[in-house]
Structures are given as structure tokens and as C-alpha cells.
């Protein structure tokens, strides 16, 4: 069955607008059972301009089977092909069509073994991204399984997602540039609201504009759907508490009502209204700087709407902010961890200040 014309147009935009793919560039597209047709459409568009596409296939169902039977010594290895691609590929397009019901059954201690084993590959990608020697994008993909877990009709999730992908990227970039100008040169950020009063420094840190166009990005890595301005806070400067009122979906588990307390940059206390076991299953099995704040992001995609936990969508919603604990070397920070985990907050009845100047109030940039 042919793809809708809108999806065909978006596939064309991914090659020509988002990733700015050139003739003879090697393009690796990672896909799963739900996104394979869309991956073929992207590959076709790459071929039309003389690039060299290749589709890599995987699924959470296959991963679950593999993790269940694989010996630990095998988990600690990675293929030479993976290392070659990390070093040599020109364009990476990763389509994330996760099945959360399979994903959440994979033992976290085994996932952590795998994360540690592939650290070298991540470091290669991080370095190449910052050097802009690879064009890399992680693209979400709406699935019926994700919609079911979040208790949202699939048609609604599907429409939100593809409408976000059909945004005017040049206008989005201009909006991001305007926000960047408001934050440029600022030293301190403070956020206050419900169960929230947190302060940290961004002095000397680069503001990154996720405008969905590789040619305009600060580094060779971005997300699709696009639409945020983010920064890595100065790690040891973080003090205070913050409450995230929006749900979060991670490794197939939904977590609601997350609260964090930081002292001198360290996460010293937390509570969860729903999903404590799910949070701790990931958090306690992770390693490295998992207890440090890794990111502040501000959503800017005008077509984004709250889904109920799909990270790559909900973090782009205007009037929201998100923060992540863990790894941030890929965004010019210093945290080295095996996780990077975002949580979301609506800024209704909340305020954000930059050097005591009001930047956002009740979800509106001022």
C-alpha cells in the first residue's frame, strides 16, 4: 500500500531540507516493523539525488528474544560493522518505532551491560557530531502500541506527529534564534512554580537550536520532530527542587509526577507519584553521572501537542520546559553517563528567569 502523499513529501524533506544530503553521501536508515515503508521512501529520495542509502532493520520483539537468551559475554561485544559505520557513515537516520510492551520486558541490568559495551561507539558518534563530520538524526515514529500504553487514540497521536513534521523549518529556526538572543550571555537560570524553585548556571555553555535543519544546527545531531532550544547546565551549580507534572514514557514504562531535589549539582532526593519501581529499575541500573542535571530545554514547535509521554514529541511543545539527568557530552556538557532521561513540565502557573529577568510566565515567552 503506497504511503500517503504527505508522508512522501516529508520523506523528501528529510533528505533535502532536514539532512541536506549530498550526492555520493552514504545514508544509513535504521527502521523497524512499523517504519519500514517510510524508511524505503527515505531511501528512494536519497537515491534520486545520487546518494547511497542502506536500510538497517531491528525490532523490540527481536531485542527481547535476544536479550533473554544471550550470554553476558556476548552482550559485552559489538560488531566491527557497527564500529565501521560509526566512524565512516555520512548520514544516520534512526527511526524509533518502539513497541513499549516488548521494550519494558527487557531486563535493565542487561541493557546496562550493553550500554557500557557500546560506550566507545557512542563516544565516536558524540565526537563526530560536535565536529559536524556526521549528519545524525533520531526520528520518532508513532505506533499503535505507544498510543495504547499512553491511552491516547492512535489517530490522534498519528496526526500530532505528522503535523509536527510538516512544520515550516525556516520559520521555526527564526523563532529559535529569537529565543537564543534572549538567553545569550546570561549566567543564571531560575525556575519557580508548584513544588519548584531551582537555580543553576549556564555561563559559558552553548545554546543549541533544534530547528530541524542540519545546515543550521550547532552540531551534527538533532531530533525529528524538531523544535526546541536547549543547553547543558554547569553541572555543579544546580540547587533546588523541581516538579514535573507531565507523564514520561521510557523503556516502555510510563512515569508520572516526578520530583527532584538537587544540592551542589547532585540529585539528592526524588519522589514519583506513579511508576517509582519503573523509574528506579532504570535509574539504579544506570552508571556514571546519572545523578547530575544534563539539560534544560524549551519547546518551540508551534504544531506540537502533549501526547502523554512520547518524549520526542512532548519536549517540543510550546509553553513547556524539560530537563534531563545524565549524559550530556553530545550537547557540550561534561556528564558521562549511560542514560540521558528527559522529564517535562508545563509552565502554567510557573515562571522562568534569566539573570533575574523574566523570560517565561504561565507558559508564554515574554
C-alpha positions as CSV (number, residue, x, y, z in Angstrom):
1,X,0.0,0.0,0.0
2,X,1.6,3.3,-1.0
3,X,2.4,5.9,1.6
4,X,0.1,9.0,1.9
5,X,1.4,11.9,-0.2
6,X,2.1,13.9,3.0
7,X,4.5,11.2,4.3
8,X,6.1,11.0,0.9
9,X,6.7,14.8,0.9
10,X,8.1,14.6,4.5
11,X,10.5,11.8,3.4
12,X,11.7,14.1,0.6
13,X,12.1,16.9,3.0
14,X,14.2,14.7,5.4
15,X,16.7,14.2,2.6
16,X,16.7,17.6,1.0
17,X,15.8,20.0,3.8
18,X,16.4,18.4,7.2
19,X,19.6,16.4,6.5
20,X,20.8,18.3,3.4
21,X,22.0,15.1,1.9
22,X,24.5,15.4,-1.0
23,X,25.4,13.2,-4.0
24,X,27.6,10.2,-3.1
25,X,27.0,10.5,0.6
26,X,26.4,7.2,2.4
27,X,23.0,7.2,4.2
28,X,22.1,4.5,6.8
29,X,18.4,4.3,7.8
30,X,17.6,2.3,10.9
31,X,13.9,1.1,10.9
32,X,11.6,-1.4,12.5
33,X,8.3,-3.2,11.5
34,X,6.2,-0.1,11.7
35,X,8.5,2.3,9.9
36,X,10.0,0.1,7.2
37,X,7.8,1.5,4.4
38,X,8.7,5.1,5.4
39,X,12.4,4.0,5.5
40,X,12.0,2.8,1.9
41,X,10.5,6.2,0.9
42,X,13.5,8.0,2.5
43,X,15.9,5.6,0.8
44,X,14.2,6.3,-2.6
45,X,14.6,10.0,-2.1
46,X,18.2,9.6,-1.3
47,X,18.8,7.5,-4.4
48,X,17.1,10.2,-6.6
49,X,19.9,12.7,-5.7
50,X,22.7,10.2,-6.2
51,X,23.3,9.3,-2.5
52,X,23.9,5.7,-1.4
53,X,21.2,4.6,1.1
54,X,21.2,1.4,3.2
55,X,18.4,0.2,5.5
56,X,19.2,-1.5,8.8
57,X,16.3,-3.4,10.4
58,X,15.6,-4.2,14.0
59,X,12.7,-4.5,16.4
60,X,12.0,-4.6,20.1
61,X,10.5,-8.1,19.7
62,X,13.7,-9.3,18.3
63,X,15.7,-7.5,21.0
64,X,13.6,-9.1,23.7
65,X,14.2,-12.6,22.4
66,X,17.9,-11.9,22.0
67,X,18.4,-10.4,25.5
68,X,16.6,-13.3,27.1
69,X,18.9,-15.9,25.7
70,X,22.1,-14.0,25.1
71,X,25.0,-14.8,27.4
72,X,26.6,-11.9,29.3
73,X,29.9,-12.3,27.4
74,X,28.1,-11.8,24.1
75,X,26.4,-8.6,25.4
76,X,29.8,-7.2,26.1
77,X,30.8,-7.3,22.4
78,X,29.8,-5.2,19.4
79,X,30.3,-5.9,15.7
80,X,33.1,-4.5,13.6
81,X,30.4,-3.3,11.2
82,X,28.9,-1.1,13.9
83,X,32.2,0.5,14.6
84,X,32.9,1.0,10.9
85,X,29.6,2.7,10.4
86,X,30.1,4.9,13.5
87,X,33.4,6.1,12.0
88,X,32.6,6.3,8.3
89,X,28.9,6.9,7.6
90,X,27.9,10.3,6.3
91,X,24.3,10.4,7.3
92,X,22.4,8.5,10.1
93,X,18.6,8.4,10.2
94,X,17.3,6.4,13.1
95,X,13.5,5.7,13.1
96,X,12.3,4.9,16.6
97,X,9.1,2.8,16.2
98,X,9.4,1.3,19.6
99,X,7.0,-1.3,20.9
100,X,6.8,-0.3,24.6
101,X,5.1,-3.6,25.7
102,X,8.1,-5.6,24.4
103,X,10.7,-2.9,25.4
104,X,9.7,-2.9,29.1
105,X,10.2,-6.6,29.4
106,X,13.9,-6.3,28.6
107,X,15.9,-6.6,31.8
108,X,17.5,-3.3,32.7
109,X,20.7,-4.9,34.1
110,X,21.3,-6.5,30.6
111,X,20.5,-3.2,28.9
112,X,23.1,-1.5,31.1
113,X,25.7,-4.2,30.2
114,X,25.0,-3.4,26.5
115,X,25.2,0.4,27.1
116,X,28.6,0.0,28.7
117,X,29.8,-2.2,26.0
118,X,28.8,0.2,23.2
119,X,30.2,3.3,25.1
120,X,33.1,3.5,22.6
121,X,30.6,3.7,19.7
122,X,28.7,6.5,21.5
123,X,31.9,8.4,22.1
124,X,32.8,8.2,18.4
125,X,29.3,9.5,17.4
126,X,29.5,12.3,20.0
127,X,32.8,13.5,18.8
128,X,31.8,13.3,15.1
129,X,28.5,15.1,15.9
130,X,30.3,18.0,17.6
131,X,32.8,18.2,14.8
132,X,29.9,18.0,12.3
133,X,31.5,15.2,10.3
134,X,28.3,13.2,10.5
135,X,24.7,14.2,10.0
136,X,22.7,12.3,12.6
137,X,19.1,12.4,13.4
138,X,16.9,10.4,15.8
139,X,13.3,10.5,14.5
140,X,10.4,9.3,16.5
141,X,7.6,7.2,14.9
142,X,4.0,6.9,16.1
143,X,2.9,3.3,16.7
144,X,-0.4,1.8,17.9
145,X,1.5,0.2,20.8
146,X,2.8,3.5,22.0
147,X,-0.7,5.1,21.7
148,X,-2.3,2.2,23.6
149,X,0.2,2.5,26.5
150,X,-0.4,6.3,26.8
151,X,-4.2,5.8,26.5
152,X,-4.5,8.1,23.5
153,X,-6.3,7.2,20.2
154,X,-3.7,6.2,17.6
155,X,-5.3,8.6,15.0
156,X,-4.7,11.5,17.4
157,X,-1.1,10.5,18.1
158,X,-0.5,10.0,14.4
159,X,-2.0,13.4,13.4
160,X,0.0,15.2,16.1
161,X,3.2,13.6,15.0
162,X,3.0,14.1,11.2
163,X,1.6,17.7,11.6
164,X,4.8,18.5,13.7
165,X,6.9,17.0,10.9
166,X,5.2,19.3,8.4
167,X,6.3,22.5,10.1
168,X,7.9,25.4,8.3
169,X,11.5,24.8,9.4
170,X,12.8,28.2,8.3
171,X,10.2,30.0,10.5
172,X,10.9,27.6,13.3
173,X,14.6,28.5,13.1
174,X,13.8,32.2,13.3
175,X,11.7,31.6,16.4
176,X,14.6,29.6,17.9
177,X,17.0,32.4,17.0
178,X,14.8,34.9,18.8
179,X,14.8,32.8,22.0
180,X,18.5,32.3,21.7
181,X,19.0,36.1,21.7
182,X,17.0,36.4,24.9
183,X,19.3,33.8,26.6
184,X,22.6,34.7,25.1
185,X,25.2,35.8,27.6
186,X,23.1,35.0,30.6
187,X,24.7,33.4,33.6
188,X,21.9,32.1,35.8
189,X,18.5,30.4,35.2
190,X,15.9,30.2,37.9
191,X,12.5,28.4,37.6
192,X,9.7,28.7,40.2
193,X,6.3,27.1,40.4
194,X,4.4,24.3,42.0
195,X,6.9,22.4,44.2
196,X,9.6,24.1,42.1
197,X,12.3,26.5,42.9
198,X,15.6,25.6,41.1
199,X,18.6,27.6,40.1
200,X,21.6,26.8,38.0
201,X,24.3,28.4,35.9
202,X,24.6,28.3,32.1
203,X,27.6,30.6,32.0
204,X,29.9,29.7,29.1
205,X,27.6,27.0,27.8
206,X,26.5,26.8,24.2
207,X,22.8,27.3,23.4
208,X,21.7,24.7,20.8
209,X,18.9,25.4,18.4
210,X,17.0,22.3,17.3
211,X,15.4,23.8,14.2
212,X,15.3,20.6,12.2
213,X,17.9,21.7,9.6
214,X,21.3,20.1,9.7
215,X,22.9,23.1,7.9
216,X,21.7,25.4,10.7
217,X,22.4,23.2,13.7
218,X,25.4,23.8,16.0
219,X,26.3,20.1,15.9
220,X,25.7,17.2,13.6
221,X,23.0,15.7,15.7
222,X,19.3,16.5,16.0
223,X,15.8,15.1,16.6
224,X,12.7,15.0,14.5
225,X,10.2,16.3,15.1
226,X,12.2,19.4,15.8
227,X,11.6,22.4,17.9
228,X,13.5,23.3,21.0
229,X,16.3,25.4,22.4
230,X,18.5,23.5,24.8
231,X,21.6,23.9,26.9
232,X,23.8,21.8,29.3
233,X,23.8,23.5,32.7
234,X,27.0,23.9,34.6
235,X,27.0,20.6,36.4
236,X,27.9,21.5,40.0
237,X,25.8,24.8,40.0
238,X,22.4,23.1,40.4
239,X,20.5,23.7,43.6
240,X,16.8,23.4,44.5
241,X,13.8,21.4,43.6
242,X,11.6,20.9,40.5
243,X,8.3,19.1,39.9
244,X,7.4,17.6,36.5
245,X,3.6,17.4,36.1
246,X,3.5,15.7,32.7
247,X,3.9,11.9,32.2
248,X,7.0,10.4,30.7
249,X,7.4,7.2,28.6
250,X,10.8,5.5,28.8
251,X,11.8,1.9,28.1
252,X,8.1,1.1,27.7
253,X,7.2,2.4,31.2
254,X,5.1,5.5,32.0
255,X,6.1,7.6,34.9
256,X,4.0,10.5,36.4
257,X,4.6,13.2,39.0
258,X,8.4,13.2,39.1
259,X,10.0,15.5,41.7
260,X,13.8,16.1,42.0
261,X,15.9,17.8,44.6
262,X,19.5,18.9,43.8
263,X,22.3,20.1,46.1
264,X,25.6,21.3,44.6
265,X,24.8,19.6,41.3
266,X,23.8,16.2,42.7
267,X,20.3,14.6,42.7
268,X,19.9,14.1,46.5
269,X,16.2,13.2,46.7
270,X,13.3,12.3,44.4
271,X,9.8,11.1,44.5
272,X,7.3,9.7,42.0
273,X,3.6,9.7,42.2
274,X,3.2,6.8,39.7
275,X,5.9,4.5,38.4
276,X,8.5,4.6,41.2
277,X,9.6,1.0,40.5
278,X,9.9,1.7,36.8
279,X,12.0,4.8,37.4
280,X,14.3,3.0,39.9
281,X,14.7,0.0,37.6
282,X,16.3,2.2,35.0
283,X,18.0,4.7,37.4
284,X,19.6,2.3,39.8
285,X,20.9,0.1,36.9
286,X,22.5,3.1,35.1
287,X,26.0,4.2,35.8
288,X,28.2,7.3,35.5
289,X,26.9,10.8,36.1
290,X,23.3,9.7,36.2
291,X,22.6,11.9,39.2
292,X,23.6,15.2,37.6
293,X,21.4,17.5,35.6
294,X,22.2,17.2,32.0
295,X,19.9,19.5,30.1
296,X,17.4,22.3,30.1
297,X,15.2,22.5,27.0
298,X,12.4,24.8,26.0
299,X,9.8,23.6,23.5
300,X,9.2,25.8,20.4
301,X,7.3,23.7,17.7
302,X,4.0,25.5,17.1
303,X,2.3,22.3,15.9
304,X,3.3,20.2,18.9
305,X,0.7,19.0,21.4
306,X,1.0,16.9,24.6
307,X,0.7,13.2,23.9
308,X,1.1,11.8,27.4
309,X,4.7,10.7,27.4
310,X,6.2,10.3,23.9
311,X,9.5,12.1,24.7
312,X,10.5,13.2,21.2
313,X,7.1,14.9,20.8
314,X,6.2,16.3,24.2
315,X,9.6,18.0,24.7
316,X,8.8,20.2,21.7
317,X,5.5,21.7,23.0
318,X,5.5,25.5,23.4
319,X,4.8,26.5,26.9
320,X,6.7,23.6,28.4
321,X,10.2,23.0,29.6
322,X,12.1,19.7,30.0
323,X,15.1,18.7,32.0
324,X,17.2,15.6,31.7
325,X,19.5,13.8,34.1
326,X,22.6,12.0,32.9
327,X,24.7,12.1,29.8
328,X,25.3,15.5,28.0
329,X,28.7,15.3,26.3
330,X,26.8,15.3,23.0
331,X,25.4,18.8,23.9
332,X,28.7,20.3,25.0
333,X,28.4,19.3,28.7
334,X,30.7,17.2,30.9
335,X,28.4,14.5,32.2
336,X,29.4,11.0,31.2
337,X,26.6,8.5,31.9
338,X,24.8,5.6,30.3
339,X,21.4,7.4,30.4
340,X,20.0,10.7,29.2
341,X,16.5,10.9,30.6
342,X,14.0,13.8,29.9
343,X,11.1,14.9,32.1
344,X,8.5,17.5,31.2
345,X,6.9,20.4,32.9
346,X,4.1,22.7,31.8
347,X,4.9,26.3,32.7
348,X,1.3,27.2,33.6
349,X,1.4,29.0,36.9
350,X,5.2,29.0,36.7
351,X,8.0,31.4,35.8
352,X,11.5,31.2,34.4
353,X,14.1,33.9,34.9
354,X,17.5,34.5,33.3
355,X,19.7,36.7,35.4
356,X,16.6,37.8,37.3
357,X,14.9,38.9,34.1
358,X,11.5,37.2,33.4
359,X,11.7,35.0,30.3
360,X,8.6,32.9,30.6
361,X,5.4,33.3,32.6
362,X,2.4,31.0,32.6
363,X,3.8,29.2,29.5
364,X,4.3,32.3,27.5
365,X,7.6,33.7,26.4
366,X,7.7,37.4,27.5
